[in-house]
Amino acid sequence: MKLFDVYPLYDVTPVKAKGCYIYDDKDTKYLDLYGGHGVISIGHSHDTYVTAISEQVQKMGFYSNSVKNPLQEALAVKLGKFSQCENYDLFLCNSGAEANENALKLASFETGKSKIIAFERAFHGRTSAAVSVTDNPKINAPLNKQHEVVFLPLNDLDSLEKELSTNDIAAVIIEGIQGVGGLDQGSTEFFRGMEKLCFAYGVLLILDEIQSGYGRSGKFFAFQHHDIQPDIITIAKGMGNGFPIGGLLISDKIKASYGLLGTTFGGNHLACTAALSVLDVMEQERLIENVNKVSSHFLNRIKEIEEVIIVKGKGLMLGVTFDFSVSELRKSLIFEEHIFTGGSSNPNLLRILPPLGVTTKQIDVFIDALKRVLEKIENKNKQLN
Ligand SMILES: Cc1ncc(COP(=O)(O)O)c(C=O)c1O
């Protein structure tokens, strides 16, 4: 058997990792400023995390959701306190798409309606309803296109109200900060207006914090920069630092009933242990403070690079834009400078999503490397012209 070939691959084979570094099979060391699509929160192979998972798997890795699991309760309490969302209930699942799928389903159960409002350039995952609210026709099969979805421009309260006033909407789903779409975000005025409008029309507001949550924006959740209270918050990526886990924080105005949602693997003992140790480390190492400190340093130093047009995003969820495609730049950063960065659906945007404990020195290494690579690309272009 061979692999179903859906991923274009860089010719690198990582075999171990520690903190902000990845090592390949030839023992070359790479600085990881991408965290495997924004997944690595507390750093690769953190000692606390490795010990907790190893000890748990020796005791018990999994049993189903038909018996008591105190680790799930401990996670709900700890996450509620740490994120200042104590008035929400937690449902655990396995991935970001699954979290959004359940959030949309719950909104539909709650309102008895099925149409969803999403935003232009949104990315919410690849499963049935989650991909239907993703603004990319190429990854929506005819099956997915059966969902009723309308895409609106960000920051346009008039078009939002017009759509809500049709009274056939179950939910509005929005990313705290857009990830794959290119780091655009709603303004505070927009988020607050949207919260009010959703409440007025009896529509649920779903905040997708799968990428922007878990401290990445400089607050636990990106929506907390706007002082709003969504009805459902979806989480994944940084939650398990690489261990597959996702979840929904559900406002206590939405009532649970047996069988309403469910999963075999979601909230298993190992996943909860991983998620608990992520929160422990975030607290002990004050990682959200570090995000704000390192982000300011990044934003100051990036000003030295005149090719940069604008830096989008917040905290350590940043998009550096140029007036050319960054594809060659990313390759040079990996193969010549040994630094991982990310792309997005905007070809001119370099995505920066490092582990939250990245240091200002590591950012300095990146800035110096970026200068060298840009100079080389410029010289090459001059020779060609
Ligand atoms: C904002 C957002 N929502 C949902 C998802 C889907 O998450 P997963 O790939 O874990 O299904 C992603 C993944 O990139 C994402 O960035």
The ligand as an SDF file (V2000), in Angstrom:
LIG
                    3D

 16 16  0  0  0  0  0  0  0  0999 V2000
   -9.5540   28.2970   12.6150 C   0  0  0  0  0  0  0  0  0  0  0  0
   -9.5400   26.8210   12.3470 C   0  0  0  0  0  0  0  0  0  0  0  0
  -10.6600   26.1170   12.5320 N   0  0  0  0  0  0  0  0  0  0  0  0
  -10.6960   24.7830   12.3120 C   0  0  0  0  0  0  0  0  0  0  0  0
   -9.5810   24.0990   11.8810 C   0  0  0  0  0  0  0  0  0  0  0  0
   -9.6450   22.6150   11.6360 C   0  0  0  0  0  0  0  0  0  0  0  0
   -8.9320   21.9430   12.6030 O   0  0  0  0  0  0  0  0  0  0  0  0
   -8.4720   20.4050   12.3600 P   0  0  0  0  0  0  0  0  0  0  0  0
   -7.4570   20.4300   11.2690 O   0  0  0  0  0  0  0  0  0  0  0  0
   -7.9290   19.9870   13.7050 O   0  0  0  0  0  0  0  0  0  0  0  0
   -9.6910   19.6480   12.0020 O   0  0  0  0  0  0  0  0  0  0  0  0
   -8.3970   24.8060   11.6590 C   0  0  0  0  0  0  0  0  0  0  0  0
   -7.1900   24.1110   11.1560 C   0  0  0  0  0  0  0  0  0  0  0  0
   -6.2950   24.6920   10.5920 O   0  0  0  0  0  0  0  0  0  0  0  0
   -8.3700   26.2060   11.8910 C   0  0  0  0  0  0  0  0  0  0  0  0
   -7.2710   26.9290   11.6700 O   0  0  0  0  0  0  0  0  0  0  0  0
  1  2  1  0
  2  3  1  0
  2 15  2  0
  3  4  2  0
  4  5  1  0
  5  6  1  0
  5 12  2  0
  6  7  1  0
  7  8  1  0
  8  9  2  0
  8 10  1  0
  8 11  1  0
 12 13  1  0
 12 15  1  0
 13 14  2  0
 15 16  1  0
M  END
$$$$
